[in-house]
Amino acid sequence: MEHEAEALGYAVIFIGSDPHAEPFYLARGAERVGSVLPGRMLPLLRFDVSAAAAKR
């Protein structure tokens, strides 16, 4: 995911995640910043593409 985003020039990706997929994205370096639908458990995650690229 981060390689394609970096190639396209994105610095940040926002992900509306399935609740069961949230641990996968968190393990990749995303952080939870809210919910997609208020009142419903759909995590909104932020992934910093530049930070991920710097760690490689």
N, CA, C and O atoms as a Tinker XYZ file with bonds, in Angstrom:
   224  protein
     1  N      0.824000   -1.182000    0.000000    73     2
     2  CA     0.000000    0.000000    0.000000    64     1     3
     3  C      0.870000    1.250000    0.000000    63     2     4     5
     4  O      0.666000    2.153000   -0.811000    81     3
     5  N      1.852000    1.303000    0.918000    73     3     6
     6  CA     2.644000    2.525000    1.028000    64     5     7
     7  C      3.533000    2.766000   -0.178000    63     6     8     9
     8  O      3.817000    3.918000   -0.508000    81     7
     9  N      3.980000    1.707000   -0.846000    73     7    10
    10  CA     4.820000    1.882000   -2.032000    64     9    11
    11  C      4.048000    2.561000   -3.163000    63    10    12    13
    12  O      4.567000    3.464000   -3.820000    81    11
    13  N      2.826000    2.129000   -3.385000    73    11    14
    14  CA     2.001000    2.726000   -4.435000    64    13    15
    15  C      1.657000    4.176000   -4.098000    63    14    16    17
    16  O      1.695000    5.049000   -4.965000    81    15
    17  N      1.323000    4.422000   -2.836000    73    15    18
    18  CA     0.980000    5.784000   -2.415000    64    17    19
    19  C      2.176000    6.712000   -2.571000    63    18    20    21
    20  O      2.037000    7.843000   -3.037000    81    19
    21  N      3.342000    6.232000   -2.181000    73    19    22
    22  CA     4.559000    7.037000   -2.314000    64    21    23
    23  C      4.850000    7.334000   -3.786000    63    22    24    25
    24  O      5.211000    8.458000   -4.133000    81    23
    25  N      4.695000    6.341000   -4.644000    73    23    26
    26  CA     4.943000    6.530000   -6.077000    64    25    27
    27  C      3.989000    7.556000   -6.680000    63    26    28    29
    28  O      4.343000    8.259000   -7.626000    81    27
    29  N      2.784000    7.640000   -6.132000    73    27    30
    30  CA     1.801000    8.605000   -6.622000    64    29    31
    31  C      1.930000    9.978000   -5.967000    63    30    32    33
    32  O      1.199000   10.905000   -6.314000    81    31
    33  N      2.861000   10.110000   -5.019000    73    31    34
    34  CA     3.120000   11.396000   -4.393000    64    33    35
    35  C      2.276000   11.708000   -3.176000    63    34    36    37
    36  O      2.225000   12.858000   -2.739000    81    35
    37  N      1.612000   10.710000   -2.619000    73    35    38
    38  CA     0.799000   10.939000   -1.424000    64    37    39
    39  C      1.683000   10.966000   -0.182000    63    38    40    41
    40  O      2.614000   10.169000   -0.063000    81    39
    41  N      1.394000   11.885000    0.746000    73    39    42
    42  CA     2.122000   11.947000    2.010000    64    41    43
    43  C      1.354000   11.228000    3.108000    63    42    44    45
    44  O      1.951000   10.690000    4.041000    81    43
    45  N      0.023000   11.220000    2.997000    73    43    46
    46  CA    -0.842000   10.629000    4.021000    64    45    47
    47  C     -1.984000    9.896000    3.334000    63    46    48    49
    48  O     -2.489000   10.342000    2.304000    81    47
    49  N     -2.390000    8.759000    3.915000    73    47    50
    50  CA    -3.559000    8.010000    3.447000    64    49    51
    51  C     -4.541000    7.911000    4.606000    63    50    52    53
    52  O     -4.144000    7.588000    5.725000    81    51
    53  N     -5.810000    8.181000    4.354000    73    51    54
    54  CA    -6.854000    7.940000    5.342000    64    53    55
    55  C     -7.590000    6.677000    4.934000    63    54    56    57
    56  O     -7.948000    6.506000    3.769000    81    55
    57  N     -7.816000    5.785000    5.905000    73    55    58
    58  CA    -8.405000    4.480000    5.642000    64    57    59
    59  C     -9.661000    4.316000    6.479000    63    58    60    61
    60  O     -9.603000    4.400000    7.706000    81    59
    61  N    -10.798000    4.082000    5.828000    73    59    62
    62  CA   -12.018000    3.676000    6.519000    64    61    63
    63  C    -11.951000    2.164000    6.634000    63    62    64    65
    64  O    -12.125000    1.453000    5.645000    81    63
    65  N    -11.700000    1.676000    7.831000    73    63    66
    66  CA   -11.370000    0.269000    8.025000    64    65    67
    67  C    -12.536000   -0.548000    8.568000    63    66    68    69
    68  O    -13.357000   -0.052000    9.340000    81    67
    69  N    -12.591000   -1.791000    8.155000    73    67    70
    70  CA   -13.445000   -2.761000    8.824000    64    69    71
    71  C    -12.867000   -2.943000   10.229000    63    70    72    73
    72  O    -11.647000   -2.993000   10.380000    81    71
    73  N    -13.704000   -3.041000   11.250000    73    71    74
    74  CA   -13.174000   -3.187000   12.608000    64    73    75
    75  C    -12.218000   -4.365000   12.769000    63    74    76    77
    76  O    -11.265000   -4.280000   13.544000    81    75
    77  N    -12.451000   -5.445000   12.064000    73    75    78
    78  CA   -11.590000   -6.624000   12.177000    64    77    79
    79  C    -10.256000   -6.437000   11.456000    63    78    80    81
    80  O     -9.305000   -7.169000   11.732000    81    79
    81  N    -10.166000   -5.478000   10.542000    73    79    82
    82  CA    -8.919000   -5.217000    9.817000    64    81    83
    83  C     -8.067000   -4.153000   10.510000    63    82    84    85
    84  O     -6.902000   -3.964000   10.157000    81    83
    85  N     -8.639000   -3.463000   11.487000    73    83    86
    86  CA    -7.911000   -2.390000   12.164000    64    85    87
    87  C     -6.557000   -2.843000   12.716000    63    86    88    89
    88  O     -5.573000   -2.130000   12.523000    81    87
    89  N     -6.456000   -3.999000   13.397000    73    87    90
    90  CA    -5.143000   -4.420000   13.912000    64    89    91
    91  C     -4.078000   -4.561000   12.814000    63    90    92    93
    92  O     -2.904000   -4.274000   13.048000    81    91
    93  N     -4.486000   -4.999000   11.633000    73    91    94
    94  CA    -3.545000   -5.116000   10.513000    64    93    95
    95  C     -2.959000   -3.745000   10.172000    63    94    96    97
    96  O     -1.742000   -3.599000   10.055000    81    95
    97  N     -3.830000   -2.739000   10.012000    73    95    98
    98  CA    -3.353000   -1.404000    9.650000    64    97    99
    99  C     -2.534000   -0.770000   10.777000    63    98   100   101
   100  O     -1.544000   -0.086000   10.517000    81    99
   101  N     -2.944000   -0.998000   12.026000    73    99   102
   102  CA    -2.178000   -0.466000   13.152000    64   101   103
   103  C     -0.783000   -1.077000   13.182000    63   102   104   105
   104  O      0.192000   -0.381000   13.466000    81   103
   105  N     -0.681000   -2.359000   12.894000    73   103   106
   106  CA     0.623000   -3.025000   12.863000    64   105   107
   107  C      1.505000   -2.486000   11.743000    63   106   108   109
   108  O      2.730000   -2.536000   11.846000    81   107
   109  N      0.901000   -1.974000   10.679000    73   107   110
   110  CA     1.656000   -1.403000    9.557000    64   109   111
   111  C      2.088000    0.033000    9.829000    63   110   112   113
   112  O      2.852000    0.605000    9.051000    81   111
   113  N      1.599000    0.633000   10.942000    73   111   114
   114  CA     2.009000    1.988000   11.293000    64   113   115
   115  C      0.907000    3.026000   11.246000    63   114   116   117
   116  O      1.159000    4.201000   11.513000    81   115
   117  N     -0.307000    2.620000   10.914000    73   115   118
   118  CA    -1.422000    3.583000   10.905000    64   117   119
   119  C     -1.799000    3.940000   12.339000    63   118   120   121
   120  O     -1.471000    3.209000   13.273000    81   119
   121  N     -2.487000    5.064000   12.508000    73   119   122
   122  CA    -2.997000    5.443000   13.820000    64   121   123
   123  C     -4.485000    5.747000   13.706000    63   122   124   125
   124  O     -4.939000    6.266000   12.686000    81   123
   125  N     -5.226000    5.432000   14.725000    73   123   126
   126  CA    -6.662000    5.688000   14.716000    64   125   127
   127  C     -6.912000    7.160000   14.990000    63   126   128   129
   128  O     -6.388000    7.712000   15.958000    81   127
   129  N     -7.714000    7.804000   14.138000    73   127   130
   130  CA    -7.991000    9.230000   14.291000    64   129   131
   131  C     -9.483000    9.520000   14.456000    63   130   132   133
   132  O     -9.867000   10.681000   14.594000    81   131
   133  N    -10.325000    8.496000   14.445000    73   131   134
   134  CA   -11.757000    8.722000   14.621000    64   133   135
   135  C    -12.563000    7.568000   14.069000    63   134   136   137
   136  O    -12.089000    6.436000   13.973000    81   135
   137  N    -13.807000    7.889000   13.706000    73   135   138
   138  CA   -14.717000    6.905000   13.117000    64   137   139
   139  C    -15.262000    7.447000   11.811000    63   138   140   141
   140  O    -15.416000    8.657000   11.650000    81   139
   141  N    -15.556000    6.552000   10.878000    73   139   142
   142  CA   -16.097000    6.963000    9.589000    64   141   143
   143  C    -17.543000    7.412000    9.742000    63   142   144   145
   144  O    -17.929000    8.459000    9.223000    81   143
   145  N    -18.342000    6.624000   10.454000    73   143   146
   146  CA   -19.740000    6.952000   10.676000    64   145   147
   147  C    -19.967000    7.147000   12.171000    63   146   148   149
   148  O    -19.839000    6.193000   12.938000    81   147
   149  N    -20.304000    8.370000   12.603000    73   147   150
   150  CA   -20.545000    8.581000   14.029000    64   149   151
   151  C    -21.623000    7.615000   14.534000    63   150   152   153
   152  O    -22.640000    7.402000   13.875000    81   151
   153  N    -21.384000    7.043000   15.704000    73   151   154
   154  CA   -22.335000    6.120000   16.284000    64   153   155
   155  C    -22.173000    4.688000   15.808000    63   154   156   157
   156  O    -22.872000    3.795000   16.287000    81   155
   157  N    -21.267000    4.457000   14.876000    73   155   158
   158  CA   -21.017000    3.108000   14.375000    64   157   159
   159  C    -19.514000    2.842000   14.434000    63   158   160   161
   160  O    -18.710000    3.739000   14.181000    81   159
   161  N    -19.151000    1.646000   14.756000    73   159   162
   162  CA   -17.748000    1.298000   14.948000    64   161   163
   163  C    -17.064000    0.990000   13.613000    63   162   164   165
   164  O    -16.834000   -0.175000   13.286000    81   163
   165  N    -16.741000    2.025000   12.849000    73   163   166
   166  CA   -15.933000    1.881000   11.632000    64   165   167
   167  C    -14.723000    2.793000   11.800000    63   166   168   169
   168  O    -14.821000    3.999000   11.576000    81   167
   169  N    -13.590000    2.232000   12.188000    73   167   170
   170  CA   -12.415000    3.048000   12.481000    64   169   171
   171  C    -11.930000    3.856000   11.273000    63   170   172   173
   172  O    -11.909000    3.373000   10.140000    81   171
   173  N    -11.545000    5.092000   11.555000    73   171   174
   174  CA   -10.874000    5.935000   10.562000    64   173   175
   175  C     -9.412000    5.984000   10.973000    63   174   176   177
   176  O     -9.079000    6.406000   12.080000    81   175
   177  N     -8.543000    5.548000   10.064000    73   175   178
   178  CA    -7.118000    5.466000   10.351000    64   177   179
   179  C     -6.334000    6.404000    9.450000    63   178   180   181
   180  O     -6.745000    6.691000    8.325000    81   179
   181  N     -5.211000    6.875000    9.950000    73   179   182
   182  CA    -4.314000    7.752000    9.187000    64   181   183
   183  C     -2.981000    7.029000    9.070000    63   182   184   185
   184  O     -2.419000    6.573000   10.065000    81   183
   185  N     -2.489000    6.931000    7.859000    73   183   186
   186  CA    -1.203000    6.293000    7.598000    64   185   187
   187  C     -0.263000    7.332000    6.996000    63   186   188   189
   188  O     -0.557000    7.901000    5.945000    81   187
   189  N      0.860000    7.578000    7.654000    73   187   190
   190  CA     1.833000    8.565000    7.193000    64   189   191
   191  C      2.808000    7.887000    6.232000    63   190   192   193
   192  O      3.717000    7.171000    6.654000    81   191
   193  N      2.608000    8.119000    4.949000    73   191   194
   194  CA     3.427000    7.497000    3.917000    64   193   195
   195  C      4.878000    7.938000    4.020000    63   194   196   197
   196  O      5.784000    7.122000    3.853000    81   195
   197  N      5.112000    9.228000    4.297000    73   195   198
   198  CA     6.477000    9.727000    4.372000    64   197   199
   199  C      7.256000    9.091000    5.521000    63   198   200   201
   200  O      8.440000    8.785000    5.379000    81   199
   201  N      6.589000    8.894000    6.660000    73   199   202
   202  CA     7.254000    8.272000    7.816000    64   201   203
   203  C      7.597000    6.813000    7.507000    63   202   204   205
   204  O      8.667000    6.332000    7.881000    81   203
   205  N      6.702000    6.124000    6.836000    73   203   206
   206  CA     6.945000    4.718000    6.474000    64   205   207
   207  C      8.127000    4.629000    5.497000    63   206   208   209
   208  O      8.960000    3.729000    5.603000    81   207
   209  N      8.190000    5.558000    4.561000    73   207   210
   210  CA     9.290000    5.556000    3.592000    64   209   211
   211  C     10.624000    5.836000    4.275000    63   210   212   213
   212  O     11.651000    5.267000    3.904000    81   211
   213  N     10.604000    6.720000    5.281000    73   211   214
   214  CA    11.842000    7.062000    5.987000    64   213   215
   215  C     12.372000    5.882000    6.800000    63   214   216   217
   216  O     13.576000    5.786000    7.038000    81   215
   217  N     11.483000    4.985000    7.226000    73   215   218
   218  CA    11.903000    3.827000    8.027000    64   217   219
   219  C     12.523000    2.726000    7.176000    63   218   220   221
   220  O     13.191000    1.834000    7.698000    81   219
   221  N     12.299000    2.790000    5.856000    73   219   222
   222  CA    12.854000    1.741000    4.988000    64   221   223
   223  C     14.305000    1.957000    4.720000    63   222   224
   224  O     14.926000    1.167000    4.009000    81   223
